[in-house]
């Protein structure tokens, strides 16, 4: 866990994989064990005109590696991506400049 005070500093935050889950928990969302584990290349649907996904195609292949998933976002967040096994692959709160993604954008398996 991290201190909730990190989210009160007024700085942008990007949570990747466990960081998405941690941000959700600390800010009042819920995380649960998924029914199906996602590991490897996974089809991801971008759901909204998110700042961090601007200009990307609606469908992407991303690298996933998780068993747990965000079940409910914290207040003020909107869902910006999903997959067949994970309803919240990405979330954001633009007002606070907080973003979270379940996949790993830093690897070659992620297309865009």
Jmol script that loads the backbone (N, CA, C; Angstrom):
load data "model"
ATOM      1  N   UNK A   1       0.847  -1.186   0.000  1.00  0.00           N
ATOM      2  CA  UNK A   1       0.000   0.000   0.000  1.00  0.00           C
ATOM      3  C   UNK A   1       0.886   1.241   0.000  1.00  0.00           C
ATOM      4  N   UNK A   2       0.280   2.327  -0.403  1.00  0.00           N
ATOM      5  CA  UNK A   2       0.989   3.597  -0.350  1.00  0.00           C
ATOM      6  C   UNK A   2       0.160   4.564   0.490  1.00  0.00           C
ATOM      7  N   UNK A   3       0.768   5.630   0.913  1.00  0.00           N
ATOM      8  CA  UNK A   3       0.085   6.650   1.699  1.00  0.00           C
ATOM      9  C   UNK A   3      -0.881   7.407   0.788  1.00  0.00           C
ATOM     10  N   UNK A   4      -2.105   7.585   1.238  1.00  0.00           N
ATOM     11  CA  UNK A   4      -3.112   8.306   0.455  1.00  0.00           C
ATOM     12  C   UNK A   4      -2.661   9.738   0.143  1.00  0.00           C
ATOM     13  N   UNK A   5      -1.768  10.268   0.946  1.00  0.00           N
ATOM     14  CA  UNK A   5      -1.255  11.617   0.752  1.00  0.00           C
ATOM     15  C   UNK A   5      -0.590  11.824  -0.600  1.00  0.00           C
ATOM     16  N   UNK A   6      -0.106  10.769  -1.205  1.00  0.00           N
ATOM     17  CA  UNK A   6       0.498  10.875  -2.545  1.00  0.00           C
ATOM     18  C   UNK A   6      -0.517  11.450  -3.525  1.00  0.00           C
ATOM     19  N   UNK A   7      -1.780  11.093  -3.331  1.00  0.00           N
ATOM     20  CA  UNK A   7      -2.826  11.550  -4.237  1.00  0.00           C
ATOM     21  C   UNK A   7      -3.364  12.930  -3.868  1.00  0.00           C
ATOM     22  N   UNK A   8      -2.756  13.543  -2.878  1.00  0.00           N
ATOM     23  CA  UNK A   8      -3.153  14.886  -2.461  1.00  0.00           C
ATOM     24  C   UNK A   8      -2.072  15.926  -2.756  1.00  0.00           C
ATOM     25  N   UNK A   9      -1.037  15.527  -3.492  1.00  0.00           N
ATOM     26  CA  UNK A   9       0.080  16.421  -3.804  1.00  0.00           C
ATOM     27  C   UNK A   9      -0.179  17.327  -4.999  1.00  0.00           C
ATOM     28  N   UNK A  10      -1.239  17.046  -5.747  1.00  0.00           N
ATOM     29  CA  UNK A  10      -1.540  17.868  -6.920  1.00  0.00           C
ATOM     30  C   UNK A  10      -0.673  17.559  -8.122  1.00  0.00           C
ATOM     31  N   UNK A  11      -0.081  16.364  -8.170  1.00  0.00           N
ATOM     32  CA  UNK A  11       0.771  15.968  -9.291  1.00  0.00           C
ATOM     33  C   UNK A  11       0.060  14.901 -10.125  1.00  0.00           C
ATOM     34  N   UNK A  12       0.379  14.802 -11.413  1.00  0.00           N
ATOM     35  CA  UNK A  12      -0.216  13.749 -12.246  1.00  0.00           C
ATOM     36  C   UNK A  12       0.230  12.366 -11.769  1.00  0.00           C
ATOM     37  N   UNK A  13      -0.659  11.387 -11.903  1.00  0.00           N
ATOM     38  CA  UNK A  13      -0.343  10.014 -11.522  1.00  0.00           C
ATOM     39  C   UNK A  13      -0.771   9.085 -12.656  1.00  0.00           C
ATOM     40  N   UNK A  14       0.117   8.162 -13.022  1.00  0.00           N
ATOM     41  CA  UNK A  14      -0.196   7.094 -13.958  1.00  0.00           C
ATOM     42  C   UNK A  14       0.096   5.777 -13.253  1.00  0.00           C
ATOM     43  N   UNK A  15      -0.953   5.005 -12.975  1.00  0.00           N
ATOM     44  CA  UNK A  15      -0.793   3.693 -12.365  1.00  0.00           C
ATOM     45  C   UNK A  15      -0.798   2.630 -13.443  1.00  0.00           C
ATOM     46  N   UNK A  16       0.261   1.821 -13.496  1.00  0.00           N
ATOM     47  CA  UNK A  16       0.371   0.757 -14.492  1.00  0.00           C
ATOM     48  C   UNK A  16       0.255  -0.592 -13.786  1.00  0.00           C
ATOM     49  N   UNK A  17      -0.630  -1.444 -14.270  1.00  0.00           N
ATOM     50  CA  UNK A  17      -0.874  -2.787 -13.765  1.00  0.00           C
ATOM     51  C   UNK A  17      -1.263  -2.733 -12.290  1.00  0.00           C
ATOM     52  N   UNK A  18      -0.403  -3.189 -11.384  1.00  0.00           N
ATOM     53  CA  UNK A  18      -0.734  -3.134  -9.955  1.00  0.00           C
ATOM     54  C   UNK A  18      -1.003  -1.688  -9.523  1.00  0.00           C
ATOM     55  N   UNK A  19      -0.360  -0.725 -10.179  1.00  0.00           N
ATOM     56  CA  UNK A  19      -0.578   0.686  -9.853  1.00  0.00           C
ATOM     57  C   UNK A  19      -2.026   1.104 -10.062  1.00  0.00           C
ATOM     58  N   UNK A  20      -2.683   0.577 -11.097  1.00  0.00           N
ATOM     59  CA  UNK A  20      -4.113   0.821 -11.318  1.00  0.00           C
ATOM     60  C   UNK A  20      -4.914   0.282 -10.151  1.00  0.00           C
ATOM     61  N   UNK A  21      -4.621  -0.947  -9.749  1.00  0.00           N
ATOM     62  CA  UNK A  21      -5.346  -1.575  -8.649  1.00  0.00           C
ATOM     63  C   UNK A  21      -5.103  -0.840  -7.332  1.00  0.00           C
ATOM     64  N   UNK A  22      -3.864  -0.468  -7.073  1.00  0.00           N
ATOM     65  CA  UNK A  22      -3.507   0.250  -5.853  1.00  0.00           C
ATOM     66  C   UNK A  22      -4.212   1.602  -5.783  1.00  0.00           C
ATOM     67  N   UNK A  23      -4.177   2.348  -6.885  1.00  0.00           N
ATOM     68  CA  UNK A  23      -4.847   3.647  -6.919  1.00  0.00           C
ATOM     69  C   UNK A  23      -6.338   3.470  -6.642  1.00  0.00           C
ATOM     70  N   UNK A  24      -6.927   2.471  -7.248  1.00  0.00           N
ATOM     71  CA  UNK A  24      -8.345   2.215  -7.036  1.00  0.00           C
ATOM     72  C   UNK A  24      -8.641   1.945  -5.557  1.00  0.00           C
ATOM     73  N   UNK A  25      -7.874   1.062  -4.941  1.00  0.00           N
ATOM     74  CA  UNK A  25      -8.081   0.727  -3.535  1.00  0.00           C
ATOM     75  C   UNK A  25      -7.914   1.930  -2.614  1.00  0.00           C
ATOM     76  N   UNK A  26      -6.826   2.654  -2.792  1.00  0.00           N
ATOM     77  CA  UNK A  26      -6.518   3.784  -1.908  1.00  0.00           C
ATOM     78  C   UNK A  26      -7.565   4.888  -2.019  1.00  0.00           C
ATOM     79  N   UNK A  27      -8.126   5.063  -3.219  1.00  0.00           N
ATOM     80  CA  UNK A  27      -9.079   6.159  -3.434  1.00  0.00           C
ATOM     81  C   UNK A  27     -10.544   5.729  -3.284  1.00  0.00           C
ATOM     82  N   UNK A  28     -10.781   4.487  -2.850  1.00  0.00           N
ATOM     83  CA  UNK A  28     -12.148   4.079  -2.545  1.00  0.00           C
ATOM     84  C   UNK A  28     -12.813   3.148  -3.526  1.00  0.00           C
ATOM     85  N   UNK A  29     -12.100   2.683  -4.547  1.00  0.00           N
ATOM     86  CA  UNK A  29     -12.652   1.690  -5.460  1.00  0.00           C
ATOM     87  C   UNK A  29     -12.484   0.297  -4.875  1.00  0.00           C
ATOM     88  N   UNK A  30     -12.855  -0.716  -5.637  1.00  0.00           N
ATOM     89  CA  UNK A  30     -12.700  -2.088  -5.162  1.00  0.00           C
ATOM     90  C   UNK A  30     -11.949  -2.933  -6.178  1.00  0.00           C
ATOM     91  N   UNK A  31     -11.199  -3.892  -5.661  1.00  0.00           N
ATOM     92  CA  UNK A  31     -10.420  -4.826  -6.476  1.00  0.00           C
ATOM     93  C   UNK A  31     -10.822  -6.229  -6.045  1.00  0.00           C
ATOM     94  N   UNK A  32     -10.937  -7.130  -7.006  1.00  0.00           N
ATOM     95  CA  UNK A  32     -11.282  -8.515  -6.688  1.00  0.00           C
ATOM     96  C   UNK A  32     -10.489  -9.460  -7.576  1.00  0.00           C
ATOM     97  N   UNK A  33     -10.495 -10.725  -7.186  1.00  0.00           N
ATOM     98  CA  UNK A  33      -9.857 -11.758  -8.009  1.00  0.00           C
ATOM     99  C   UNK A  33     -10.718 -11.964  -9.245  1.00  0.00           C
ATOM    100  N   UNK A  34     -10.090 -11.961 -10.407  1.00  0.00           N
ATOM    101  CA  UNK A  34     -10.815 -12.152 -11.651  1.00  0.00           C
ATOM    102  C   UNK A  34     -11.218 -13.608 -11.839  1.00  0.00           C
ATOM    103  N   UNK A  35     -12.243 -13.836 -12.618  1.00  0.00           N
ATOM    104  CA  UNK A  35     -12.676 -15.197 -12.939  1.00  0.00           C
ATOM    105  C   UNK A  35     -11.667 -15.851 -13.867  1.00  0.00           C
ATOM    106  N   UNK A  36     -11.196 -15.086 -14.853  1.00  0.00           N
ATOM    107  CA  UNK A  36     -10.199 -15.574 -15.812  1.00  0.00           C
ATOM    108  C   UNK A  36      -8.963 -14.695 -15.738  1.00  0.00           C
ATOM    109  N   UNK A  37      -7.830 -15.320 -15.551  1.00  0.00           N
ATOM    110  CA  UNK A  37      -6.565 -14.598 -15.543  1.00  0.00           C
ATOM    111  C   UNK A  37      -6.254 -14.135 -16.955  1.00  0.00           C
ATOM    112  N   UNK A  38      -5.708 -12.934 -17.099  1.00  0.00           N
ATOM    113  CA  UNK A  38      -5.247 -12.468 -18.407  1.00  0.00           C
ATOM    114  C   UNK A  38      -3.724 -12.430 -18.377  1.00  0.00           C
ATOM    115  N   UNK A  39      -3.140 -13.112 -19.339  1.00  0.00           N
ATOM    116  CA  UNK A  39      -1.690 -13.151 -19.426  1.00  0.00           C
ATOM    117  C   UNK A  39      -1.305 -13.202 -20.894  1.00  0.00           C
ATOM    118  N   UNK A  40      -0.459 -12.287 -21.292  1.00  0.00           N
ATOM    119  CA  UNK A  40      -0.007 -12.252 -22.677  1.00  0.00           C
ATOM    120  C   UNK A  40      -0.793 -11.241 -23.497  1.00  0.00           C
ATOM    121  N   UNK A  41      -0.730 -11.407 -24.793  1.00  0.00           N
ATOM    122  CA  UNK A  41      -1.383 -10.470 -25.707  1.00  0.00           C
ATOM    123  C   UNK A  41      -2.900 -10.581 -25.570  1.00  0.00           C
ATOM    124  N   UNK A  42      -3.538  -9.436 -25.359  1.00  0.00           N
ATOM    125  CA  UNK A  42      -4.971  -9.380 -25.093  1.00  0.00           C
ATOM    126  C   UNK A  42      -5.602  -8.263 -25.910  1.00  0.00           C
ATOM    127  N   UNK A  43      -6.757  -8.517 -26.474  1.00  0.00           N
ATOM    128  CA  UNK A  43      -7.493  -7.486 -27.207  1.00  0.00           C
ATOM    129  C   UNK A  43      -8.144  -6.528 -26.211  1.00  0.00           C
ATOM    130  N   UNK A  44      -7.883  -5.254 -26.393  1.00  0.00           N
ATOM    131  CA  UNK A  44      -8.402  -4.214 -25.495  1.00  0.00           C
ATOM    132  C   UNK A  44      -9.228  -3.232 -26.314  1.00  0.00           C
ATOM    133  N   UNK A  45     -10.373  -2.851 -25.774  1.00  0.00           N
ATOM    134  CA  UNK A  45     -11.272  -1.882 -26.409  1.00  0.00           C
ATOM    135  C   UNK A  45     -11.160  -0.547 -25.690  1.00  0.00           C
ATOM    136  N   UNK A  46     -10.809   0.494 -26.415  1.00  0.00           N
ATOM    137  CA  UNK A  46     -10.787   1.838 -25.848  1.00  0.00           C
ATOM    138  C   UNK A  46     -12.201   2.385 -25.924  1.00  0.00           C
ATOM    139  N   UNK A  47     -12.753   2.801 -24.786  1.00  0.00           N
ATOM    140  CA  UNK A  47     -14.174   3.117 -24.697  1.00  0.00           C
ATOM    141  C   UNK A  47     -14.517   4.596 -24.806  1.00  0.00           C
ATOM    142  N   UNK A  48     -13.609   5.461 -24.479  1.00  0.00           N
ATOM    143  CA  UNK A  48     -13.907   6.893 -24.457  1.00  0.00           C
ATOM    144  C   UNK A  48     -12.802   7.680 -25.136  1.00  0.00           C
ATOM    145  N   UNK A  49     -13.069   8.941 -25.353  1.00  0.00           N
ATOM    146  CA  UNK A  49     -12.061   9.845 -25.901  1.00  0.00           C
ATOM    147  C   UNK A  49     -11.144  10.299 -24.766  1.00  0.00           C
ATOM    148  N   UNK A  50     -10.344   9.368 -24.297  1.00  0.00           N
ATOM    149  CA  UNK A  50      -9.442   9.623 -23.182  1.00  0.00           C
ATOM    150  C   UNK A  50      -8.233  10.428 -23.642  1.00  0.00           C
ATOM    151  N   UNK A  51      -7.749  11.288 -22.787  1.00  0.00           N
ATOM    152  CA  UNK A  51      -6.556  12.075 -23.087  1.00  0.00           C
ATOM    153  C   UNK A  51      -5.364  11.165 -23.400  1.00  0.00           C
ATOM    154  N   UNK A  52      -5.185  10.092 -22.624  1.00  0.00           N
ATOM    155  CA  UNK A  52      -4.006   9.248 -22.848  1.00  0.00           C
ATOM    156  C   UNK A  52      -4.161   8.309 -24.041  1.00  0.00           C
ATOM    157  N   UNK A  53      -5.384   8.116 -24.541  1.00  0.00           N
ATOM    158  CA  UNK A  53      -5.602   7.250 -25.699  1.00  0.00           C
ATOM    159  C   UNK A  53      -5.922   8.036 -26.967  1.00  0.00           C
ATOM    160  N   UNK A  54      -5.866   9.346 -26.891  1.00  0.00           N
ATOM    161  CA  UNK A  54      -6.224  10.189 -28.031  1.00  0.00           C
ATOM    162  C   UNK A  54      -5.408   9.806 -29.270  1.00  0.00           C
ATOM    163  N   UNK A  55      -6.114   9.585 -30.366  1.00  0.00           N
ATOM    164  CA  UNK A  55      -5.467   9.254 -31.626  1.00  0.00           C
ATOM    165  C   UNK A  55      -5.190   7.773 -31.836  1.00  0.00           C
ATOM    166  N   UNK A  56      -5.481   6.955 -30.839  1.00  0.00           N
ATOM    167  CA  UNK A  56      -5.254   5.514 -30.984  1.00  0.00           C
ATOM    168  C   UNK A  56      -6.504   4.836 -31.514  1.00  0.00           C
ATOM    169  N   UNK A  57      -6.347   3.722 -32.230  1.00  0.00           N
ATOM    170  CA  UNK A  57      -7.514   2.992 -32.713  1.00  0.00           C
ATOM    171  C   UNK A  57      -8.327   2.420 -31.549  1.00  0.00           C
ATOM    172  N   UNK A  58      -9.610   2.201 -31.791  1.00  0.00           N
ATOM    173  CA  UNK A  58     -10.519   1.701 -30.758  1.00  0.00           C
ATOM    174  C   UNK A  58     -10.114   0.312 -30.255  1.00  0.00           C
ATOM    175  N   UNK A  59      -9.574  -0.515 -31.127  1.00  0.00           N
ATOM    176  CA  UNK A  59      -9.134  -1.867 -30.749  1.00  0.00           C
ATOM    177  C   UNK A  59      -7.610  -1.912 -30.748  1.00  0.00           C
ATOM    178  N   UNK A  60      -7.043  -2.513 -29.688  1.00  0.00           N
ATOM    179  CA  UNK A  60      -5.601  -2.634 -29.559  1.00  0.00           C
ATOM    180  C   UNK A  60      -5.248  -4.002 -28.994  1.00  0.00           C
ATOM    181  N   UNK A  61      -4.049  -4.456 -29.274  1.00  0.00           N
ATOM    182  CA  UNK A  61      -3.499  -5.636 -28.627  1.00  0.00           C
ATOM    183  C   UNK A  61      -2.501  -5.133 -27.594  1.00  0.00           C
ATOM    184  N   UNK A  62      -2.708  -5.525 -26.342  1.00  0.00           N
ATOM    185  CA  UNK A  62      -1.854  -5.067 -25.245  1.00  0.00           C
ATOM    186  C   UNK A  62      -1.382  -6.265 -24.440  1.00  0.00           C
ATOM    187  N   UNK A  63      -0.258  -6.118 -23.759  1.00  0.00           N
ATOM    188  CA  UNK A  63       0.246  -7.182 -22.902  1.00  0.00           C
ATOM    189  C   UNK A  63      -0.390  -7.067 -21.521  1.00  0.00           C
ATOM    190  N   UNK A  64      -1.051  -8.137 -21.108  1.00  0.00           N
ATOM    191  CA  UNK A  64      -1.662  -8.209 -19.781  1.00  0.00           C
ATOM    192  C   UNK A  64      -0.924  -9.248 -18.953  1.00  0.00           C
ATOM    193  N   UNK A  65      -0.930  -9.038 -17.666  1.00  0.00           N
ATOM    194  CA  UNK A  65      -0.351 -10.003 -16.733  1.00  0.00           C
ATOM    195  C   UNK A  65      -0.988  -9.767 -15.372  1.00  0.00           C
ATOM    196  N   UNK A  66      -2.216 -10.292 -15.193  1.00  0.00           N
ATOM    197  CA  UNK A  66      -2.906 -10.066 -13.922  1.00  0.00           C
ATOM    198  C   UNK A  66      -3.930 -11.150 -13.637  1.00  0.00           C
ATOM    199  N   UNK A  67      -4.189 -11.330 -12.352  1.00  0.00           N
ATOM    200  CA  UNK A  67      -5.247 -12.211 -11.877  1.00  0.00           C
ATOM    201  C   UNK A  67      -6.351 -11.380 -11.248  1.00  0.00           C
ATOM    202  N   UNK A  68      -5.960 -10.348 -10.483  1.00  0.00           N
ATOM    203  CA  UNK A  68      -6.933  -9.454  -9.856  1.00  0.00           C
ATOM    204  C   UNK A  68      -7.324  -8.360 -10.833  1.00  0.00           C
ATOM    205  N   UNK A  69      -8.482  -7.738 -10.563  1.00  0.00           N
ATOM    206  CA  UNK A  69      -8.936  -6.644 -11.421  1.00  0.00           C
ATOM    207  C   UNK A  69      -9.744  -5.631 -10.619  1.00  0.00           C
ATOM    208  N   UNK A  70      -9.823  -4.425 -11.148  1.00  0.00           N
ATOM    209  CA  UNK A  70     -10.635  -3.382 -10.523  1.00  0.00           C
ATOM    210  C   UNK A  70     -12.097  -3.715 -10.802  1.00  0.00           C
ATOM    211  N   UNK A  71     -12.872  -3.827  -9.723  1.00  0.00           N
ATOM    212  CA  UNK A  71     -14.294  -4.134  -9.846  1.00  0.00           C
ATOM    213  C   UNK A  71     -15.122  -2.855  -9.953  1.00  0.00           C
ATOM    214  N   UNK A  72     -14.775  -1.849  -9.142  1.00  0.00           N
ATOM    215  CA  UNK A  72     -15.461  -0.549  -9.151  1.00  0.00           C
ATOM    216  C   UNK A  72     -14.429   0.551  -9.058  1.00  0.00           C
ATOM    217  N   UNK A  73     -14.586   1.573  -9.879  1.00  0.00           N
ATOM    218  CA  UNK A  73     -13.653   2.707  -9.846  1.00  0.00           C
ATOM    219  C   UNK A  73     -13.959   3.599  -8.650  1.00  0.00           C
ATOM    220  N   UNK A  74     -12.983   4.357  -8.206  1.00  0.00           N
ATOM    221  CA  UNK A  74     -13.248   5.350  -7.167  1.00  0.00           C
ATOM    222  C   UNK A  74     -14.174   6.451  -7.708  1.00  0.00           C
ATOM    223  N   UNK A  75     -14.798   7.183  -6.822  1.00  0.00           N
ATOM    224  CA  UNK A  75     -15.666   8.301  -7.217  1.00  0.00           C
ATOM    225  C   UNK A  75     -14.875   9.280  -8.083  1.00  0.00           C
ATOM    226  N   UNK A  76     -15.504   9.780  -9.139  1.00  0.00           N
ATOM    227  CA  UNK A  76     -14.881  10.768 -10.011  1.00  0.00           C
ATOM    228  C   UNK A  76     -14.107  10.181 -11.183  1.00  0.00           C
ATOM    229  N   UNK A  77     -13.968   8.865 -11.234  1.00  0.00           N
ATOM    230  CA  UNK A  77     -13.246   8.213 -12.323  1.00  0.00           C
ATOM    231  C   UNK A  77     -14.228   7.700 -13.363  1.00  0.00           C
ATOM    232  N   UNK A  78     -13.773   7.687 -14.620  1.00  0.00           N
ATOM    233  CA  UNK A  78     -14.557   7.050 -15.673  1.00  0.00           C
ATOM    234  C   UNK A  78     -13.721   5.931 -16.271  1.00  0.00           C
ATOM    235  N   UNK A  79     -14.407   4.917 -16.754  1.00  0.00           N
ATOM    236  CA  UNK A  79     -13.760   3.769 -17.389  1.00  0.00           C
ATOM    237  C   UNK A  79     -13.419   4.151 -18.822  1.00  0.00           C
ATOM    238  N   UNK A  80     -12.176   3.886 -19.224  1.00  0.00           N
ATOM    239  CA  UNK A  80     -11.742   4.281 -20.561  1.00  0.00           C
ATOM    240  C   UNK A  80     -11.304   3.114 -21.442  1.00  0.00           C
ATOM    241  N   UNK A  81     -11.229   1.904 -20.882  1.00  0.00           N
ATOM    242  CA  UNK A  81     -10.888   0.734 -21.684  1.00  0.00           C
ATOM    243  C   UNK A  81     -11.348  -0.527 -20.970  1.00  0.00           C
ATOM    244  N   UNK A  82     -11.624  -1.570 -21.790  1.00  0.00           N
ATOM    245  CA  UNK A  82     -12.044  -2.857 -21.233  1.00  0.00           C
ATOM    246  C   UNK A  82     -11.540  -3.980 -22.133  1.00  0.00           C
ATOM    247  N   UNK A  83     -11.639  -5.206 -21.622  1.00  0.00           N
ATOM    248  CA  UNK A  83     -11.351  -6.403 -22.415  1.00  0.00           C
ATOM    249  C   UNK A  83     -12.451  -7.417 -22.133  1.00  0.00           C
ATOM    250  N   UNK A  84     -12.406  -8.550 -22.803  1.00  0.00           N
ATOM    251  CA  UNK A  84     -13.433  -9.578 -22.591  1.00  0.00           C
ATOM    252  C   UNK A  84     -13.465 -10.084 -21.153  1.00  0.00           C
ATOM    253  N   UNK A  85     -12.315 -10.148 -20.498  1.00  0.00           N
ATOM    254  CA  UNK A  85     -12.237 -10.687 -19.135  1.00  0.00           C
ATOM    255  C   UNK A  85     -12.075  -9.628 -18.056  1.00  0.00           C
ATOM    256  N   UNK A  86     -11.882  -8.394 -18.448  1.00  0.00           N
ATOM    257  CA  UNK A  86     -11.593  -7.334 -17.477  1.00  0.00           C
ATOM    258  C   UNK A  86     -12.396  -6.084 -17.854  1.00  0.00           C
ATOM    259  N   UNK A  87     -13.483  -5.805 -17.125  1.00  0.00           N
ATOM    260  CA  UNK A  87     -14.325  -4.669 -17.502  1.00  0.00           C
ATOM    261  C   UNK A  87     -13.668  -3.299 -17.308  1.00  0.00           C
ATOM    262  N   UNK A  88     -12.631  -3.237 -16.468  1.00  0.00           N
ATOM    263  CA  UNK A  88     -11.946  -1.959 -16.247  1.00  0.00           C
ATOM    264  C   UNK A  88     -10.453  -2.154 -16.517  1.00  0.00           C
ATOM    265  N   UNK A  89     -10.086  -2.008 -17.779  1.00  0.00           N
ATOM    266  CA  UNK A  89      -8.686  -2.089 -18.186  1.00  0.00           C
ATOM    267  C   UNK A  89      -8.005  -0.744 -17.991  1.00  0.00           C
ATOM    268  N   UNK A  90      -8.777   0.333 -18.046  1.00  0.00           N
ATOM    269  CA  UNK A  90      -8.213   1.666 -17.827  1.00  0.00           C
ATOM    270  C   UNK A  90      -9.289   2.556 -17.232  1.00  0.00           C
ATOM    271  N   UNK A  91      -8.831   3.523 -16.426  1.00  0.00           N
ATOM    272  CA  UNK A  91      -9.731   4.496 -15.817  1.00  0.00           C
ATOM    273  C   UNK A  91      -8.996   5.824 -15.721  1.00  0.00           C
ATOM    274  N   UNK A  92      -9.786   6.895 -15.591  1.00  0.00           N
ATOM    275  CA  UNK A  92      -9.154   8.205 -15.461  1.00  0.00           C
ATOM    276  C   UNK A  92     -10.046   9.167 -14.696  1.00  0.00           C
ATOM    277  N   UNK A  93      -9.383  10.112 -14.068  1.00  0.00           N
ATOM    278  CA  UNK A  93     -10.033  11.268 -13.465  1.00  0.00           C
ATOM    279  C   UNK A  93      -9.276  12.474 -14.005  1.00  0.00           C
ATOM    280  N   UNK A  94      -9.806  13.055 -15.077  1.00  0.00           N
ATOM    281  CA  UNK A  94      -9.106  14.170 -15.744  1.00  0.00           C
ATOM    282  C   UNK A  94      -8.960  15.381 -14.844  1.00  0.00           C
ATOM    283  N   UNK A  95      -9.937  15.637 -13.981  1.00  0.00           N
ATOM    284  CA  UNK A  95      -9.859  16.795 -13.083  1.00  0.00           C
ATOM    285  C   UNK A  95      -8.638  16.719 -12.172  1.00  0.00           C
ATOM    286  N   UNK A  96      -8.314  15.524 -11.710  1.00  0.00           N
ATOM    287  CA  UNK A  96      -7.172  15.341 -10.806  1.00  0.00           C
ATOM    288  C   UNK A  96      -5.903  14.922 -11.543  1.00  0.00           C
ATOM    289  N   UNK A  97      -6.031  14.623 -12.844  1.00  0.00           N
ATOM    290  CA  UNK A  97      -4.895  14.185 -13.659  1.00  0.00           C
ATOM    291  C   UNK A  97      -4.381  12.819 -13.191  1.00  0.00           C
ATOM    292  N   UNK A  98      -5.344  11.922 -12.851  1.00  0.00           N
ATOM    293  CA  UNK A  98      -5.029  10.556 -12.440  1.00  0.00           C
ATOM    294  C   UNK A  98      -5.471   9.598 -13.539  1.00  0.00           C
ATOM    295  N   UNK A  99      -4.572   8.693 -13.905  1.00  0.00           N
ATOM    296  CA  UNK A  99      -4.839   7.725 -14.960  1.00  0.00           C
ATOM    297  C   UNK A  99      -4.325   6.361 -14.515  1.00  0.00           C
ATOM    298  N   UNK A 100      -5.041   5.315 -14.889  1.00  0.00           N
ATOM    299  CA  UNK A 100      -4.602   3.969 -14.551  1.00  0.00           C
ATOM    300  C   UNK A 100      -4.874   3.024 -15.701  1.00  0.00           C
ATOM    301  N   UNK A 101      -3.910   2.145 -15.975  1.00  0.00           N
ATOM    302  CA  UNK A 101      -4.062   1.148 -17.033  1.00  0.00           C
ATOM    303  C   UNK A 101      -3.626  -0.217 -16.501  1.00  0.00           C
ATOM    304  N   UNK A 102      -4.354  -1.253 -16.863  1.00  0.00           N
ATOM    305  CA  UNK A 102      -4.047  -2.611 -16.410  1.00  0.00           C
ATOM    306  C   UNK A 102      -2.947  -3.258 -17.242  1.00  0.00           C
ATOM    307  N   UNK A 103      -2.762  -2.800 -18.461  1.00  0.00           N
ATOM    308  CA  UNK A 103      -1.787  -3.431 -19.361  1.00  0.00           C
ATOM    309  C   UNK A 103      -0.419  -2.779 -19.241  1.00  0.00           C
ATOM    310  N   UNK A 104       0.545  -3.359 -19.938  1.00  0.00           N
ATOM    311  CA  UNK A 104       1.930  -2.871 -19.920  1.00  0.00           C
ATOM    312  C   UNK A 104       2.254  -2.194 -21.254  1.00  0.00           C
ATOM    313  N   UNK A 105       2.242  -0.859 -21.308  1.00  0.00           N
ATOM    314  CA  UNK A 105       2.507  -0.159 -22.566  1.00  0.00           C
ATOM    315  C   UNK A 105       3.983  -0.158 -22.955  1.00  0.00           C
ATOM    316  N   UNK A 106       4.850  -0.516 -22.019  1.00  0.00           N
ATOM    317  CA  UNK A 106       6.287  -0.393 -22.247  1.00  0.00           C
ATOM    318  C   UNK A 106       6.891  -1.563 -23.012  1.00  0.00           C
ATOM    319  N   UNK A 107       6.098  -2.583 -23.329  1.00  0.00           N
ATOM    320  CA  UNK A 107       6.638  -3.774 -23.989  1.00  0.00           C
ATOM    321  C   UNK A 107       6.261  -3.792 -25.461  1.00  0.00           C
ATOM    322  N   UNK A 108       6.978  -4.579 -26.236  1.00  0.00           N
ATOM    323  CA  UNK A 108       6.735  -4.663 -27.673  1.00  0.00           C
ATOM    324  C   UNK A 108       5.408  -5.334 -28.019  1.00  0.00           C
ATOM    325  N   UNK A 109       4.815  -6.088 -27.088  1.00  0.00           N
ATOM    326  CA  UNK A 109       3.557  -6.773 -27.363  1.00  0.00           C
ATOM    327  C   UNK A 109       2.397  -5.793 -27.523  1.00  0.00           C
ATOM    328  N   UNK A 110       2.526  -4.606 -26.958  1.00  0.00           N
ATOM    329  CA  UNK A 110       1.467  -3.599 -27.075  1.00  0.00           C
ATOM    330  C   UNK A 110       1.633  -2.917 -28.411  1.00  0.00           C
ATOM    331  N   UNK A 111       0.553  -2.970 -29.242  1.00  0.00           N
ATOM    332  CA  UNK A 111       0.638  -2.496 -30.632  1.00  0.00           C
ATOM    333  C   UNK A 111       0.838  -0.984 -30.742  1.00  0.00           C
ATOM    334  N   UNK A 112      -0.060  -0.208 -30.110  1.00  0.00           N
ATOM    335  CA  UNK A 112      -0.057   1.242 -30.325  1.00  0.00           C
ATOM    336  C   UNK A 112       0.340   2.003 -29.094  1.00  0.00           C
TER     337      UNK A 112
END
end "model"
wireframe off; spacefill off
backbone 0.3
color backbone group
